[in-house]
């Protein structure tokens, strides 16, 4: 259950940061970098390894608890989350999308090792990857916010990069055995797991 909860926390954190970017045009570096780095951990053994531990997912764990009814629930994040889970189904069923995305990520990774995941060039390339390989699949994730920021190419690139992180988390959740039944039948277990993972971080 912990792997599924970590993946859902990463999904929730990605979408919270997307919403923040769309609203105020900027977001914190640390929680964003944790998510971006996960795109390049190709051989990680479990969900915790994908994110380099859970310390960088504290925002996501809190957001997930809220979505599970343990605090004020943001309907915008919930709606985007449902869209991303639908997008994940289209992505994994596509005959070549997964291979193409990994191929481009490995190419971007060579630059990332020199520039860092938060470098504007890396964000632009990740945004282009999302626009070229993910958006055409359908089930688009509608991002609402301040038009002033959503008209800025660098903000759009970072939003798309974070949506790619959200998709990565959704794929990881499914690979960990997650299904939509979790939200109906295993909600209490997910809450317990999220609280246990969050406790050492408080």
N, C-alpha and C positions, 0 to 999 in steps of 0.2 A: 504493500500500500504506500510506503514512503516514496518509492520511485514515481508512482502516479501523482502523488501530492506535490512532489518537487516539480514535476513537469507542468502541472496545472498552475503552480505558483509562478513559474517562469512565464507561462502564457498570460496570467493575470498581470504580472509586472510589465510585460511587453506592452500590453494594451493600455495600462494606466499611463505609461510613459508616452505612448502614442497620443493619448488624449491630452496629456500635459503639453506636448509639443504643439499640437493643433490649437491649443487654447492660448498659450503664452509664448510660443516660439522657442522655448529652450527647456532643458531638463538636466537632471544631475548626471555627472559623468560616471560615477562608480556603478550604480545599478544598471546603467546603459551598457557600460563596458563588459560587465559580467555576461549579459545577454549576447552581445556581439561576439565575444570570445567563444561562446558555445557553438557558434556556426562552424568553427574550425577545429573542433574536437571530434575528429572523425572516428577514432577508435576507442572512445571512452567505454568503460566497462558497465557503468550504471549511471543513473540520472545525476547523482551527487557529483560524480566525476565530470560530467558534461559541464557543470556550472562551477567547478572548482570548489565544491563545498556548498553549504546552504547560507553562509553568512551574507553573501551578496543578494540573496533572495528574500530578505526580511520584508521588503515592501510587498512583494508578491504573495508571501504567506499571509500577511494581514489582509490584502485585497481578496485573496481566496476565501479566507474566513468570513469576510463580509458577504461575498457572493453565496456562501453556504448558509447565510442567515444569522451569522454571529456579529453583525454590525450593520451600519448603514450601507445598503447595496446600491451601487451605481448602475442604473439600467443601461447606460451607454456602453460601459465595459462589458456588461452581461450580453448585450446584443452583439457586440463585436466578437466576443468569445464564441457565441453560437455560430457566427458566420465563419470564423476560422476553423472550427471543428468540421463544418461542412466542406470548407475548402480543402482540408486535409484529406477527406475521402476522395475528392477529385484528383488531388495531387498523387496519392499513392496508386490510384488506378490508371493513371496516365502511363502509356508504354515507355516514354523516354524522358519525362520531366525530371524524375529523380536523378537519373544518370547525368543529365545535362547540368542540373543545379550543382551537383557535387563536383563535376569537372570544372565549372567556373569558379566555385568556392576554392578549390585547390590552387587555381591560378591566382585568385585574389590573395590567398594566404601567403604567397611568396612576397607580395608587396606589404601585407600586414605585418610580417615579421620585422620589416625595416621601419615602417611608418607608425604602426600601432592601429588598433581597431577603430579608434575614434577620429582618425585623420580624415579630413574632408574628401580626399581622393578615394579612400576605402568606402566611406559612406555613399559616395556617388556611384561607385561600382556595384555595391550591394543593392542600392535603389534601382539601378538599371537592370540588375539580375531579376529582381522582383517584378519589375514592369514587363520584362521580356518573356519570362518563363512562368510566372505565377498568375499575373493578372489575366492573361488570355484563357486560363482554365475555367473562368466563370466564378460565380458565387463571390463577387467582389465585396471586400470589407469597406463599408462606407465610413469615412472619417469626417466628422463634423468639427468645426472649430472656427477660429478667427480667419476670415479670408485674407487678411493682410499677411499672416504667417504662412497660410497654405498656398500662397502665390510665390513664395520664396523657394527657389530650386534646392537650396541646401536643407531647408526644413522638410520639403517633400522627400528628398533622398533619405533623410534620417527616419522619417515616418515609415517609408517603404522598407528600410533596413530592419526596423523594429517589427514590422509585420512579418518579415522573413523569419525573425527570431520567434515570433508567436507561432508560425507554422512549424518551425523546428520543434518547439515545445509540444505542439499538438501531435506531431508524428511520434515523438518520444513517449507521450502519454499512451498512445495507442499501442506502441511496441511493448509497453510495460503492462499491458493487459487491460488498459482503460476502455470503458465503453460508456454510452449515455446512461446505462442502467446504474452506473456508479452514483449519479446524482439523485436517483430515486431510492436505491436499495442500500447504498453504502455511505450515505451522507454523514452519519454519526462517526463512522470509522475514519472518514477523511478529516473531519473536524478534529478528532483525537490526534491523528497523525500530524496535522498542521500545527496544532498547539504544542505537541511534543518537540517538533523541529524548531519552533519559534522560541521556546522557553529559554534555551541557552543564549539566545541573542538579545533578550530583553535586559 
